[in-house]
Amino acid sequence: MLAMAVTLGARAGDLTPVSRVDPEFPREAVSAGADTGKVKARMTIDASGEVTRVEIIEANPRRLFDRAVVKTLSQWKFSPGADGRTMEIDVNFHR
């Protein structure tokens, strides 16, 4: 079972997801023996509310959860608004 906490911090206006997907605990992390992880990422959102870029800012352990976070956050949707909005997010994994 996965317990995940997500902390949102908007930099360009009030960005609230209208549709979001929670990440799955990666098999690679299970294989590596990791029970927890934390990734800080920055999303770039276009005018239509689509996530156009996910950048990993920090990760602990490094690279173990990055792919799951990028895949998941790329599926999020936001309300239409200005192009190039950014949001930073902390994703905490617990198995």
Secondary structure as the mmCIF struct_conf table of DSSP 4:
data_model
#
loop_
_struct_conf.conf_type_id
_struct_conf.id
_struct_conf.beg_label_comp_id
_struct_conf.beg_label_asym_id
_struct_conf.beg_label_seq_id
_struct_conf.end_label_comp_id
_struct_conf.end_label_asym_id
_struct_conf.end_label_seq_id
STRN STRN1 ALA A 3 ALA A 10
BEND BEND1 ARG A 11 GLY A 13
STRN STRN2 PRO A 17 SER A 19
HELX_LH_PP_P HELX_LH_PP_P1 ASP A 22 PRO A 26
HELX_RH_AL_P HELX_RH_AL_P1 ARG A 27 SER A 31
TURN_TY1_P TURN_TY1_P1 ALA A 32 GLY A 33
STRN STRN3 THR A 36 ILE A 45
TURN_TY1_P TURN_TY1_P2 ALA A 47 SER A 48
BEND BEND2 GLY A 49 GLY A 49
STRN STRN4 GLU A 50 GLU A 50
STRN STRN5 VAL A 51 ASN A 60
BEND BEND3 PRO A 61 PRO A 61
TURN_TY1_P TURN_TY1_P3 ARG A 62 LEU A 64
BEND BEND4 PHE A 65 PHE A 65
HELX_RH_AL_P HELX_RH_AL_P2 ASP A 66 LEU A 73
TURN_TY1_P TURN_TY1_P4 SER A 74 GLN A 75
STRN STRN6 LYS A 77 PHE A 78
BEND BEND5 PRO A 80 PRO A 80
TURN_TY1_P TURN_TY1_P5 ASP A 83 GLY A 84
STRN STRN7 ARG A 85 HIS A 94
#
